[in-house]
Amino acid sequence: MGATFRIYLPRFTGGETQSKPAEFVANGRHGKGNILVVEDDETLREVIPNILDRLGYAYILADSPKDALRLCQQQETRIDLLLTDVIMPGMSGKELWDQIRVIKPEIRVVYMSGYPADVISRQGVLDSGVHFIQKPFSTTDLGKKLQSVMES
């Protein structure tokens, strides 16, 4: 016939409520540097810039490895770090980084993926010394990872 749902929420007692900012931002640590974000998923290309804005990083978006390579070949484009998806159409994140390092040898990389570890390990991204963050990630987790890589 149907169902009845009851939701009990605490009563609002007044006063101003603020959402607590992420720990990374609240600690006064703001990112410095330019990040090239390579993500083929349109939704994530909208979400990740919001996170990077909150963390204080400048960014450039690329929707494909081909677009990322084009951006890197522009001499006026300063890029400190590549934040790239691991598995994309046409080229893996590792293959992309290998090509970008030829153009910009000082660039650092952080790989990201929502695929399980066994799929990622076949891409050579889980090797020791490689920086990786699992999707979905929080603002705090991404901030800590980026800061760690930028300072290394």
N, CA, C and O atoms as a GROMACS GRO file, in nm:
protein
  608
    1MET      N    1   0.080  -0.120   0.000
    1MET     CA    2   0.000   0.000   0.000
    1MET      C    3   0.085   0.126   0.000
    1MET      O    4   0.059   0.221  -0.075
    2GLY      N    5   0.185   0.127   0.084
    2GLY     CA    6   0.266   0.247   0.098
    2GLY      C    7   0.351   0.239   0.222
    2GLY      O    8   0.348   0.140   0.294
    3ALA      N    9   0.424   0.340   0.245
    3ALA     CA   10   0.512   0.343   0.361
    3ALA      C   11   0.509   0.480   0.425
    3ALA      O   12   0.481   0.580   0.359
    4THR      N   13   0.537   0.483   0.551
    4THR     CA   14   0.545   0.608   0.624
    4THR      C   15   0.687   0.623   0.676
    4THR      O   16   0.741   0.532   0.739
    5PHE      N   17   0.746   0.735   0.648
    5PHE     CA   18   0.881   0.763   0.695
    5PHE      C   19   0.876   0.882   0.788
    5PHE      O   20   0.811   0.982   0.758
    6ARG      N   21   0.942   0.872   0.899
    6ARG     CA   22   0.953   0.984   0.993
    6ARG      C   23   1.100   1.014   1.014
    6ARG      O   24   1.180   0.925   1.042
    7ILE      N   25   1.131   1.139   0.999
    7ILE     CA   26   1.268   1.182   1.018
    7ILE      C   27   1.271   1.278   1.135
    7ILE      O   28   1.201   1.379   1.135
    8TYR      N   29   1.352   1.248   1.234
    8TYR     CA   30   1.363   1.332   1.352
    8TYR      C   31   1.496   1.405   1.349
    8TYR      O   32   1.602   1.344   1.349
    9LEU      N   33   1.488   1.536   1.346
    9LEU     CA   34   1.606   1.621   1.345
    9LEU      C   35   1.608   1.705   1.471
    9LEU      O   36   1.501   1.739   1.523
   10PRO      N   37   1.726   1.739   1.521
   10PRO     CA   38   1.729   1.826   1.639
   10PRO      C   39   1.673   1.963   1.605
   10PRO      O   40   1.690   2.013   1.493
   11ARG      N   41   1.606   2.022   1.702
   11ARG     CA   42   1.546   2.153   1.682
   11ARG      C   43   1.657   2.259   1.674
   11ARG      O   44   1.752   2.256   1.752
   12PHE      N   45   1.642   2.350   1.580
   12PHE     CA   46   1.736   2.463   1.567
   12PHE      C   47   1.706   2.561   1.680
   12PHE      O   48   1.593   2.606   1.696
   13THR      N   49   1.810   2.594   1.757
   13THR     CA   50   1.788   2.681   1.873
   13THR      C   51   1.833   2.824   1.848
   13THR      O   52   1.832   2.905   1.941
   14GLY      N   53   1.870   2.856   1.729
   14GLY     CA   54   1.910   2.993   1.697
   14GLY      C   55   2.061   3.006   1.690
   14GLY      O   56   2.135   2.910   1.710
   15GLY      N   57   2.103   3.126   1.662
   15GLY     CA   58   2.246   3.150   1.646
   15GLY      C   59   2.289   3.120   1.504
   15GLY      O   60   2.219   3.055   1.426
   16GLU      N   61   2.404   3.169   1.475
   16GLU     CA   62   2.456   3.154   1.339
   16GLU      C   63   2.532   3.023   1.330
   16GLU      O   64   2.615   2.992   1.415
   17THR      N   65   2.504   2.948   1.226
   17THR     CA   66   2.579   2.824   1.204
   17THR      C   67   2.671   2.844   1.086
   17THR      O   68   2.636   2.909   0.988
   18GLN      N   69   2.788   2.789   1.099
   18GLN     CA   70   2.885   2.793   0.990
   18GLN      C   71   2.936   2.652   0.970
   18GLN      O   72   2.960   2.578   1.065
   19SER      N   73   2.953   2.618   0.846
   19SER     CA   74   3.015   2.489   0.822
   19SER      C   75   3.163   2.503   0.855
   19SER      O   76   3.226   2.605   0.826
   20LYS      N   77   3.216   2.401   0.915
   20LYS     CA   78   3.356   2.403   0.956
   20LYS      C   79   3.443   2.388   0.832
   20LYS      O   80   3.424   2.293   0.755
   21PRO      N   81   3.538   2.478   0.811
   21PRO     CA   82   3.622   2.464   0.693
   21PRO      C   83   3.711   2.342   0.706
   21PRO      O   84   3.736   2.292   0.816
   22ALA      N   85   3.758   2.295   0.594
   22ALA     CA   86   3.846   2.178   0.596
   22ALA      C   87   3.970   2.208   0.679
   22ALA      O   88   4.018   2.321   0.684
   23GLU      N   89   4.021   2.105   0.744
   23GLU     CA   90   4.136   2.119   0.833
   23GLU      C   91   4.255   2.182   0.760
   23GLU      O   92   4.326   2.265   0.816
   24PHE      N   93   4.274   2.144   0.638
   24PHE     CA   94   4.389   2.194   0.561
   24PHE      C   95   4.383   2.345   0.547
   24PHE      O   96   4.483   2.413   0.567
   25VAL      N   97   4.266   2.398   0.514
   25VAL     CA   98   4.250   2.542   0.499
   25VAL      C   99   4.247   2.611   0.635
   25VAL      O  100   4.303   2.720   0.650
   26ALA      N  101   4.184   2.549   0.732
   26ALA     CA  102   4.170   2.609   0.864
   26ALA      C  103   4.305   2.628   0.932
   26ALA      O  104   4.322   2.718   1.014
   27ASN      N  105   4.401   2.544   0.900
   27ASN     CA  106   4.533   2.556   0.958
   27ASN      C  107   4.616   2.667   0.895
   27ASN      O  108   4.732   2.685   0.929
   28GLY      N  109   4.557   2.741   0.804
   28GLY     CA  110   4.625   2.854   0.744
   28GLY      C  111   4.722   2.816   0.634
   28GLY      O  112   4.798   2.901   0.586
   29ARG      N  113   4.723   2.693   0.594
   29ARG     CA  114   4.814   2.649   0.489
   29ARG      C  115   4.744   2.668   0.354
   29ARG      O  116   4.643   2.604   0.326
   30HIS      N  117   4.798   2.754   0.275
   30HIS     CA  118   4.739   2.777   0.144
   30HIS      C  119   4.839   2.734   0.038
   30HIS      O  120   4.958   2.763   0.048
   31GLY      N  121   4.789   2.667  -0.064
   31GLY     CA  122   4.875   2.616  -0.168
   31GLY      C  123   4.935   2.727  -0.252
   31GLY      O  124   4.874   2.831  -0.275
   32LYS      N  125   5.054   2.700  -0.297
   32LYS     CA  126   5.121   2.791  -0.388
   32LYS      C  127   5.170   2.709  -0.506
   32LYS      O  128   5.236   2.606  -0.488
   33GLY      N  129   5.137   2.753  -0.624
   33GLY     CA  130   5.181   2.684  -0.742
   33GLY      C  131   5.070   2.668  -0.843
   33GLY      O  132   4.953   2.690  -0.814
   34ASN      N  133   5.111   2.630  -0.963
   34ASN     CA  134   5.018   2.609  -1.073
   34ASN      C  135   5.005   2.459  -1.099
   34ASN      O  136   5.104   2.388  -1.112
   35ILE      N  137   4.882   2.413  -1.105
   35ILE     CA  138   4.854   2.271  -1.122
   35ILE      C  139   4.780   2.251  -1.254
   35ILE      O  140   4.681   2.317  -1.282
   36LEU      N  141   4.830   2.157  -1.333
   36LEU     CA  142   4.761   2.116  -1.454
   36LEU      C  143   4.676   1.995  -1.418
   36LEU      O  144   4.729   1.890  -1.381
   37VAL      N  145   4.545   2.010  -1.428
   37VAL     CA  146   4.450   1.903  -1.396
   37VAL      C  147   4.407   1.838  -1.526
   37VAL      O  148   4.354   1.904  -1.616
   38VAL      N  149   4.430   1.707  -1.536
   38VAL     CA  150   4.388   1.632  -1.654
   38VAL      C  151   4.285   1.529  -1.610
   38VAL      O  152   4.317   1.431  -1.543
   39GLU      N  153   4.162   1.555  -1.648
   39GLU     CA  154   4.051   1.469  -1.606
   39GLU      C  155   3.952   1.460  -1.720
   39GLU      O  156   3.905   1.562  -1.771
   40ASP      N  157   3.919   1.338  -1.761
   40ASP     CA  158   3.827   1.321  -1.873
   40ASP      C  159   3.680   1.322  -1.829
   40ASP      O  160   3.591   1.331  -1.914
   41ASP      N  161   3.654   1.312  -1.701
   41ASP     CA  162   3.517   1.315  -1.650
   41ASP      C  163   3.473   1.460  -1.629
   41ASP      O  164   3.533   1.533  -1.550
   42GLU      N  165   3.368   1.500  -1.700
   42GLU     CA  166   3.322   1.639  -1.696
   42GLU      C  167   3.281   1.684  -1.555
   42GLU      O  168   3.310   1.797  -1.516
   43THR      N  169   3.216   1.598  -1.481
   43THR     CA  170   3.172   1.633  -1.346
   43THR      C  171   3.293   1.664  -1.257
   43THR      O  172   3.292   1.762  -1.183
   44LEU      N  173   3.394   1.581  -1.264
   44LEU     CA  174   3.513   1.604  -1.182
   44LEU      C  175   3.591   1.727  -1.228
   44LEU      O  176   3.656   1.793  -1.147
   45ARG      N  177   3.583   1.759  -1.356
   45ARG     CA  178   3.647   1.883  -1.404
   45ARG      C  179   3.577   2.006  -1.348
   45ARG      O  180   3.635   2.115  -1.348
   46GLU      N  181   3.456   1.991  -1.300
   46GLU     CA  182   3.386   2.101  -1.233
   46GLU      C  183   3.416   2.101  -1.082
   46GLU      O  184   3.425   2.208  -1.022
   47VAL      N  185   3.430   1.984  -1.022
   47VAL     CA  186   3.449   1.973  -0.878
   47VAL      C  187   3.594   2.006  -0.836
   47VAL      O  188   3.615   2.081  -0.742
   48ILE      N  189   3.690   1.950  -0.906
   48ILE     CA  190   3.830   1.966  -0.866
   48ILE      C  191   3.874   2.112  -0.864
   48ILE      O  192   3.943   2.151  -0.770
   49PRO      N  193   3.837   2.196  -0.960
   49PRO     CA  194   3.874   2.338  -0.950
   49PRO      C  195   3.820   2.407  -0.825
   49PRO      O  196   3.888   2.493  -0.768
   50ASN      N  197   3.700   2.370  -0.781
   50ASN     CA  198   3.646   2.427  -0.657
   50ASN      C  199   3.734   2.391  -0.539
   50ASN      O  200   3.760   2.474  -0.452
   51ILE      N  201   3.779   2.268  -0.534
   51ILE     CA  202   3.867   2.224  -0.427
   51ILE      C  203   4.000   2.300  -0.434
   51ILE      O  204   4.048   2.350  -0.332
   52LEU      N  205   4.057   2.309  -0.553
   52LEU     CA  206   4.186   2.378  -0.567
   52LEU      C  207   4.174   2.526  -0.532
   52LEU      O  208   4.266   2.584  -0.476
   53ASP      N  209   4.060   2.588  -0.566
   53ASP     CA  210   4.035   2.727  -0.526
   53ASP      C  211   4.040   2.741  -0.375
   53ASP      O  212   4.105   2.831  -0.322
   54ARG      N  213   3.970   2.651  -0.305
   54ARG     CA  214   3.968   2.656  -0.159
   54ARG      C  215   4.105   2.635  -0.098
   54ARG      O  216   4.135   2.689   0.009
   55LEU      N  217   4.188   2.558  -0.167
   55LEU     CA  218   4.322   2.531  -0.116
   55LEU      C  219   4.422   2.639  -0.154
   55LEU      O  220   4.533   2.642  -0.101
   56GLY      N  221   4.384   2.729  -0.244
   56GLY     CA  222   4.470   2.840  -0.281
   56GLY      C  223   4.559   2.815  -0.401
   56GLY      O  224   4.650   2.894  -0.426
   57TYR      N  225   4.536   2.709  -0.475
   57TYR     CA  226   4.618   2.679  -0.592
   57TYR      C  227   4.560   2.742  -0.718
   57TYR      O  228   4.439   2.754  -0.732
   58ALA      N  229   4.649   2.780  -0.808
   58ALA     CA  230   4.608   2.819  -0.943
   58ALA      C  231   4.604   2.689  -1.024
   58ALA      O  232   4.678   2.595  -0.995
   59TYR      N  233   4.520   2.684  -1.125
   59TYR     CA  234   4.509   2.561  -1.201
   59TYR      C  235   4.476   2.589  -1.346
   59TYR      O  236   4.427   2.696  -1.383
   60ILE      N  237   4.506   2.489  -1.427
   60ILE     CA  238   4.472   2.488  -1.569
   60ILE      C  239   4.403   2.355  -1.591
   60ILE      O  240   4.451   2.252  -1.543
   61LEU      N  241   4.292   2.355  -1.663
   61LEU     CA  242   4.217   2.232  -1.686
   61LEU      C  243   4.241   2.179  -1.826
   61LEU      O  244   4.246   2.254  -1.923
   62ALA      N  245   4.256   2.048  -1.835
   62ALA     CA  246   4.265   1.980  -1.964
   62ALA      C  247   4.169   1.862  -1.959
   62ALA      O  248   4.162   1.791  -1.860
   63ASP      N  249   4.094   1.842  -2.068
   63ASP     CA  250   3.998   1.733  -2.069
   63ASP      C  251   4.051   1.606  -2.133
   63ASP      O  252   3.981   1.505  -2.140
   64SER      N  253   4.177   1.611  -2.180
   64SER     CA  254   4.237   1.493  -2.242
   64SER      C  255   4.389   1.504  -2.234
   64SER      O  256   4.443   1.614  -2.216
   65PRO      N  257   4.458   1.393  -2.247
   65PRO     CA  258   4.605   1.399  -2.250
   65PRO      C  259   4.657   1.485  -2.367
   65PRO      O  260   4.756   1.556  -2.352
   66LYS      N  261   4.590   1.477  -2.479
   66LYS     CA  262   4.632   1.557  -2.596
   66LYS      C  263   4.624   1.706  -2.563
   66LYS      O  264   4.715   1.782  -2.597
   67ASP      N  265   4.517   1.748  -2.499
   67ASP     CA  266   4.501   1.888  -2.458
   67ASP      C  267   4.607   1.926  -2.356
   67ASP      O  268   4.661   2.037  -2.362
   68ALA      N  269   4.639   1.837  -2.264
   68ALA     CA  270   4.741   1.864  -2.163
   68ALA      C  271   4.878   1.884  -2.228
   68ALA      O  272   4.953   1.974  -2.190
   69LEU      N  273   4.911   1.801  -2.324
   69LEU     CA  274   5.039   1.816  -2.394
   69LEU      C  275   5.047   1.948  -2.468
   69LEU      O  276   5.151   2.014  -2.468
   70ARG      N  277   4.937   1.987  -2.530
   70ARG     CA  278   4.934   2.116  -2.600
   70ARG      C  279   4.959   2.230  -2.503
   70ARG      O  280   5.036   2.321  -2.534
   71LEU      N  281   4.897   2.226  -2.386
   71LEU     CA  282   4.916   2.330  -2.286
   71LEU      C  283   5.060   2.335  -2.236
   71LEU      O  284   5.115   2.442  -2.212
   72CYS      N  285   5.120   2.219  -2.220
   72CYS     CA  286   5.259   2.213  -2.173
   72CYS      C  287   5.358   2.266  -2.276
   72CYS      O  288   5.464   2.316  -2.240
   73GLN      N  289   5.325   2.254  -2.401
   73GLN     CA  290   5.415   2.301  -2.506
   73GLN      C  291   5.414   2.453  -2.521
   73GLN      O  292   5.502   2.510  -2.585
   74GLN      N  293   5.314   2.518  -2.463
   74GLN     CA  294   5.310   2.664  -2.465
   74GLN      C  295   5.412   2.714  -2.364
   74GLN      O  296   5.396   2.692  -2.244
   75GLN      N  297   5.516   2.781  -2.410
   75GLN     CA  298   5.627   2.822  -2.324
   75GLN      C  299   5.584   2.914  -2.210
   75GLN      O  300   5.645   2.911  -2.103
   76GLU      N  301   5.483   2.996  -2.231
   76GLU     CA  302   5.443   3.091  -2.126
   76GLU      C  303   5.363   3.025  -2.014
   76GLU      O  304   5.336   3.089  -1.912
   77THR      N  305   5.326   2.902  -2.030
   77THR     CA  306   5.249   2.832  -1.929
   77THR      C  307   5.342   2.771  -1.824
   77THR      O  308   5.415   2.676  -1.854
   78ARG      N  309   5.339   2.825  -1.702
   78ARG     CA  310   5.419   2.768  -1.592
   78ARG      C  311   5.334   2.664  -1.521
   78ARG      O  312   5.222   2.694  -1.477
   79ILE      N  313   5.386   2.545  -1.509
   79ILE     CA  314   5.314   2.436  -1.443
   79ILE      C  315   5.409   2.371  -1.343
   79ILE      O  316   5.518   2.327  -1.379
   80ASP      N  317   5.366   2.366  -1.217
   80ASP     CA  318   5.449   2.307  -1.113
   80ASP      C  319   5.415   2.160  -1.088
   80ASP      O  320   5.502   2.081  -1.051
   81LEU      N  321   5.288   2.124  -1.110
   81LEU     CA  322   5.245   1.989  -1.078
   81LEU      C  323   5.137   1.943  -1.174
   81LEU      O  324   5.050   2.021  -1.214
   82LEU      N  325   5.144   1.817  -1.211
   82LEU     CA  326   5.044   1.752  -1.294
   82LEU      C  327   4.956   1.667  -1.204
   82LEU      O  328   5.006   1.574  -1.139
   83LEU      N  329   4.827   1.696  -1.200
   83LEU     CA  330   4.729   1.615  -1.127
   83LEU      C  331   4.647   1.545  -1.234
   83LEU      O  332   4.561   1.606  -1.298
   84THR      N  333   4.672   1.416  -1.253
   84THR     CA  334   4.613   1.347  -1.366
   84THR      C  335   4.542   1.219  -1.327
   84THR      O  336   4.583   1.147  -1.236
   85ASP      N  337   4.435   1.194  -1.398
   85ASP     CA  338   4.366   1.067  -1.387
   85ASP      C  339   4.462   0.959  -1.440
   85ASP      O  340   4.547   0.988  -1.524
   86VAL      N  341   4.448   0.838  -1.391
   86VAL     CA  342   4.537   0.731  -1.433
   86VAL      C  343   4.490   0.672  -1.565
   86VAL      O  344   4.569   0.655  -1.658
   87ILE      N  345   4.362   0.641  -1.574
   87ILE     CA  346   4.309   0.573  -1.692
   87ILE      C  347   4.220   0.668  -1.769
   87ILE      O  348   4.115   0.711  -1.722
   88MET      N  349   4.266   0.700  -1.892
   88MET     CA  350   4.192   0.792  -1.980
   88MET      C  351   4.195   0.737  -2.121
   88MET      O  352   4.283   0.657  -2.155
   89PRO      N  353   4.101   0.778  -2.204
   89PRO     CA  354   4.103   0.734  -2.343
   89PRO      C  355   4.227   0.787  -2.415
   89PRO      O  356   4.261   0.904  -2.403
   90GLY      N  357   4.292   0.700  -2.488
   90GLY     CA  358   4.403   0.743  -2.573
   90GLY      C  359   4.540   0.734  -2.509
   90GLY      O  360   4.638   0.706  -2.578
   91MET      N  361   4.551   0.758  -2.380
   91MET     CA  362   4.681   0.759  -2.315
   91MET      C  363   4.662   0.751  -2.164
   91MET      O  364   4.572   0.814  -2.109
   92SER      N  365   4.746   0.673  -2.098
   92SER     CA  366   4.735   0.664  -1.952
   92SER      C  367   4.801   0.787  -1.888
   92SER      O  368   4.877   0.859  -1.953
   93GLY      N  369   4.771   0.809  -1.762
   93GLY     CA  370   4.832   0.919  -1.689
   93GLY      C  371   4.983   0.904  -1.683
   93GLY      O  372   5.055   1.004  -1.691
   94LYS      N  373   5.033   0.782  -1.668
   94LYS     CA  374   5.178   0.758  -1.663
   94LYS      C  375   5.243   0.791  -1.796
   94LYS      O  376   5.349   0.854  -1.799
   95GLU      N  377   5.182   0.750  -1.906
   95GLU     CA  378   5.235   0.782  -2.038
   95GLU      C  379   5.235   0.933  -2.060
   95GLU      O  380   5.328   0.988  -2.118
   96LEU      N  381   5.131   1.000  -2.013
   96LEU     CA  382   5.123   1.145  -2.025
   96LEU      C  383   5.237   1.211  -1.949
   96LEU      O  384   5.304   1.299  -2.002
   97TRP      N  385   5.259   1.169  -1.825
   97TRP     CA  386   5.366   1.228  -1.745
   97TRP      C  387   5.502   1.204  -1.809
   97TRP      O  388   5.587   1.293  -1.809
   98ASP      N  389   5.524   1.085  -1.865
   98ASP     CA  390   5.650   1.056  -1.933
   98ASP      C  391   5.674   1.155  -2.048
   98ASP      O  392   5.787   1.198  -2.069
   99GLN      N  393   5.569   1.190  -2.120
   99GLN     CA  394   5.584   1.285  -2.232
   99GLN      C  395   5.600   1.428  -2.181
   99GLN      O  396   5.676   1.506  -2.239
  100ILE      N  397   5.530   1.464  -2.077
  100ILE     CA  398   5.538   1.600  -2.024
  100ILE      C  399   5.675   1.625  -1.961
  100ILE      O  400   5.727   1.736  -1.970
  101ARG      N  401   5.734   1.524  -1.898
  101ARG     CA  402   5.866   1.541  -1.836
  101ARG      C  403   5.973   1.579  -1.938
  101ARG      O  404   6.071   1.644  -1.902
  102VAL      N  405   5.955   1.540  -2.062
  102VAL     CA  406   6.049   1.578  -2.167
  102VAL      C  407   6.041   1.729  -2.191
  102VAL      O  408   6.143   1.794  -2.214
  103ILE      N  409   5.920   1.784  -2.185
  103ILE     CA  410   5.897   1.926  -2.208
  103ILE      C  411   5.928   2.007  -2.083
  103ILE      O  412   5.991   2.113  -2.091
  104LYS      N  413   5.886   1.958  -1.969
  104LYS     CA  414   5.902   2.028  -1.840
  104LYS      C  415   5.962   1.929  -1.740
  104LYS      O  416   5.888   1.867  -1.663
  105PRO      N  417   6.094   1.914  -1.739
  105PRO     CA  418   6.156   1.812  -1.655
  105PRO      C  419   6.137   1.832  -1.504
  105PRO      O  420   6.148   1.736  -1.428
  106GLU      N  421   6.109   1.954  -1.461
  106GLU     CA  422   6.096   1.982  -1.318
  106GLU      C  423   5.955   1.955  -1.264
  106GLU      O  424   5.933   1.967  -1.144
  107ILE      N  425   5.862   1.918  -1.349
  107ILE     CA  426   5.722   1.902  -1.307
  107ILE      C  427   5.706   1.779  -1.216
  107ILE      O  428   5.768   1.675  -1.237
  108ARG      N  429   5.622   1.795  -1.116
  108ARG     CA  430   5.587   1.686  -1.025
  108ARG      C  431   5.452   1.629  -1.069
  108ARG      O  432   5.380   1.691  -1.147
  109VAL      N  433   5.419   1.510  -1.016
  109VAL     CA  434   5.294   1.447  -1.057
  109VAL      C  435   5.224   1.382  -0.938
  109VAL      O  436   5.288   1.325  -0.850
  110VAL      N  437   5.091   1.393  -0.938
  110VAL     CA  438   5.005   1.318  -0.847
  110VAL      C  439   4.901   1.250  -0.935
  110VAL      O  440   4.830   1.315  -1.012
  111TYR      N  441   4.893   1.119  -0.923
  111TYR     CA  442   4.793   1.042  -0.996
  111TYR      C  443   4.668   1.027  -0.911
  111TYR      O  444   4.676   1.022  -0.788
  112MET      N  445   4.554   1.020  -0.977
  112MET     CA  446   4.428   0.998  -0.906
  112MET      C  447   4.345   0.898  -0.986
  112MET      O  448   4.350   0.894  -1.109
  113SER      N  449   4.268   0.818  -0.913
  113SER     CA  450   4.183   0.722  -0.981
  113SER      C  451   4.077   0.669  -0.887
  113SER      O  452   4.095   0.665  -0.766
  114GLY      N  453   3.966   0.630  -0.945
  114GLY     CA  454   3.859   0.565  -0.871
  114GLY      C  455   3.859   0.415  -0.892
  114GLY      O  456   3.777   0.344  -0.834
  115TYR      N  457   3.951   0.365  -0.976
  115TYR     CA  458   3.959   0.222  -1.001
  115TYR      C  459   4.023   0.150  -0.884
  115TYR      O  460   4.099   0.212  -0.808
  116PRO      N  461   3.994   0.022  -0.866
  116PRO     CA  462   4.055  -0.054  -0.757
  116PRO      C  463   4.207  -0.067  -0.775
  116PRO      O  464   4.260  -0.051  -0.885
  117ALA      N  465   4.276  -0.096  -0.665
  117ALA     CA  466   4.422  -0.101  -0.663
  117ALA      C  467   4.480  -0.199  -0.766
  117ALA      O  468   4.584  -0.170  -0.825
  118ASP      N  469   4.416  -0.314  -0.789
  118ASP     CA  470   4.472  -0.411  -0.883
  118ASP      C  471   4.473  -0.358  -1.026
  118ASP      O  472   4.564  -0.388  -1.103
  119VAL      N  473   4.373  -0.279  -1.062
  119VAL     CA  474   4.368  -0.218  -1.196
  119VAL      C  475   4.477  -0.111  -1.207
  119VAL      O  476   4.545  -0.101  -1.309
  120ILE      N  477   4.492  -0.032  -1.103
  120ILE     CA  478   4.591   0.077  -1.103
  120ILE      C  479   4.732   0.020  -1.104
  120ILE      O  480   4.819   0.075  -1.171
  121SER      N  481   4.756  -0.087  -1.032
  121SER     CA  482   4.891  -0.143  -1.026
  121SER      C  483   4.939  -0.188  -1.164
  121SER      O  484   5.059  -0.184  -1.191
  122ARG      N  485   4.849  -0.231  -1.248
  122ARG     CA  486   4.888  -0.270  -1.385
  122ARG      C  487   4.932  -0.149  -1.467
  122ARG      O  488   4.999  -0.165  -1.569
  123GLN      N  489   4.895  -0.029  -1.424
  123GLN     CA  490   4.935   0.094  -1.494
  123GLN      C  491   5.072   0.144  -1.446
  123GLN      O  492   5.123   0.241  -1.500
  124GLY      N  493   5.131   0.079  -1.345
  124GLY     CA  494   5.261   0.118  -1.294
  124GLY      C  495   5.257   0.240  -1.204
  124GLY      O  496   5.360   0.304  -1.183
  125VAL      N  497   5.141   0.274  -1.152
  125VAL     CA  498   5.125   0.396  -1.074
  125VAL      C  499   5.142   0.371  -0.924
  125VAL      O  500   5.169   0.465  -0.849
  126LEU      N  501   5.128   0.248  -0.880
  126LEU     CA  502   5.140   0.220  -0.738
  126LEU      C  503   5.283   0.178  -0.700
  126LEU      O  504   5.304   0.126  -0.590
  127ASP      N  505   5.379   0.199  -0.788
  127ASP     CA  506   5.518   0.170  -0.757
  127ASP      C  507   5.564   0.261  -0.644
  127ASP      O  508   5.506   0.367  -0.622
  128SER      N  509   5.668   0.220  -0.574
  128SER     CA  510   5.716   0.302  -0.462
  128SER      C  511   5.766   0.437  -0.514
  128SER      O  512   5.823   0.446  -0.623
  129GLY      N  513   5.744   0.540  -0.434
  129GLY     CA  514   5.788   0.674  -0.471
  129GLY      C  515   5.691   0.750  -0.560
  129GLY      O  516   5.715   0.866  -0.593
  130VAL      N  517   5.582   0.685  -0.600
  130VAL     CA  518   5.483   0.749  -0.687
  130VAL      C  519   5.371   0.804  -0.598
  130VAL      O  520   5.326   0.737  -0.505
  131HIS      N  521   5.327   0.926  -0.628
  131HIS     CA  522   5.223   0.991  -0.549
  131HIS      C  523   5.087   0.962  -0.610
  131HIS      O  524   5.063   0.988  -0.728
  132PHE      N  525   4.998   0.908  -0.527
  132PHE     CA  526   4.867   0.864  -0.574
  132PHE      C  527   4.761   0.902  -0.471
  132PHE      O  528   4.785   0.894  -0.351
  133ILE      N  529   4.643   0.942  -0.519
  133ILE     CA  530   4.530   0.967  -0.431
  133ILE      C  531   4.407   0.896  -0.489
  133ILE      O  532   4.379   0.906  -0.609
  134GLN      N  533   4.336   0.826  -0.403
  134GLN     CA  534   4.218   0.749  -0.445
  134GLN      C  535   4.096   0.840  -0.451
  134GLN      O  536   4.072   0.918  -0.358
  135LYS      N  537   4.018   0.831  -0.559
  135LYS     CA  538   3.891   0.902  -0.569
  135LYS      C  539   3.784   0.817  -0.502
  135LYS      O  540   3.794   0.694  -0.509
  136PRO      N  541   3.687   0.873  -0.441
  136PRO     CA  542   3.672   1.015  -0.414
  136PRO      C  543   3.764   1.057  -0.299
  136PRO      O  544   3.794   0.977  -0.210
  137PHE      N  545   3.807   1.182  -0.301
  137PHE     CA  546   3.894   1.233  -0.196
  137PHE      C  547   3.834   1.360  -0.138
  137PHE      O  548   3.754   1.428  -0.204
  138SER      N  549   3.873   1.391  -0.017
  138SER     CA  550   3.824   1.512   0.050
  138SER      C  551   3.917   1.628   0.017
  138SER      O  552   4.028   1.608  -0.032
  139THR      N  553   3.871   1.748   0.046
  139THR     CA  554   3.955   1.867   0.029
  139THR      C  555   4.079   1.854   0.115
  139THR      O  556   4.190   1.885   0.071
  140THR      N  557   4.062   1.809   0.237
  140THR     CA  558   4.175   1.794   0.329
  140THR      C  559   4.276   1.694   0.275
  140THR      O  560   4.396   1.721   0.275
  141ASP      N  561   4.229   1.578   0.230
  141ASP     CA  562   4.321   1.476   0.180
  141ASP      C  563   4.397   1.525   0.056
  141ASP      O  564   4.517   1.504   0.046
  142LEU      N  565   4.326   1.589  -0.036
  142LEU     CA  566   4.394   1.640  -0.154
  142LEU      C  567   4.492   1.749  -0.115
  142LEU      O  568   4.604   1.754  -0.168
  143GLY      N  569   4.454   1.837  -0.026
  143GLY     CA  570   4.543   1.944   0.019
  143GLY      C  571   4.671   1.890   0.079
  143GLY      O  572   4.780   1.938   0.049
  144LYS      N  573   4.658   1.791   0.165
  144LYS     CA  574   4.776   1.731   0.227
  144LYS      C  575   4.866   1.665   0.124
  144LYS      O  576   4.988   1.678   0.128
  145LYS      N  577   4.804   1.594   0.030
  145LYS     CA  578   4.882   1.525  -0.073
  145LYS      C  579   4.956   1.625  -0.161
  145LYS      O  580   5.075   1.608  -0.188
  146LEU      N  581   4.887   1.730  -0.206
  146LEU     CA  582   4.950   1.831  -0.291
  146LEU      C  583   5.062   1.903  -0.216
  146LEU      O  584   5.170   1.925  -0.272
  147GLN      N  585   5.039   1.940  -0.092
  147GLN     CA  586   5.142   2.008  -0.015
  147GLN      C  587   5.264   1.918   0.001
  147GLN      O  588   5.377   1.964  -0.015
  148SER      N  589   5.242   1.793   0.031
  148SER     CA  590   5.351   1.699   0.049
  148SER      C  591   5.435   1.688  -0.078
  148SER      O  592   5.558   1.688  -0.071
  149VAL      N  593   5.371   1.678  -0.191
  149VAL     CA  594   5.443   1.662  -0.319
  149VAL      C  595   5.512   1.792  -0.357
  149VAL      O  596   5.626   1.789  -0.405
  150MET      N  597   5.446   1.906  -0.337
  150MET     CA  598   5.507   2.035  -0.373
  150MET      C  599   5.630   2.065  -0.288
  150MET      O  600   5.723   2.129  -0.335
  151GLU      N  601   5.630   2.018  -0.164
  151GLU     CA  602   5.743   2.045  -0.074
  151GLU      C  603   5.856   1.945  -0.091
  151GLU      O  604   5.965   1.966  -0.038
  152SER      N  605   5.831   1.836  -0.163
  152SER     CA  606   5.936   1.734  -0.178
  152SER      C  607   6.034   1.768  -0.288
  152SER      O  608   6.128   1.693  -0.313
   0.00000   0.00000   0.00000
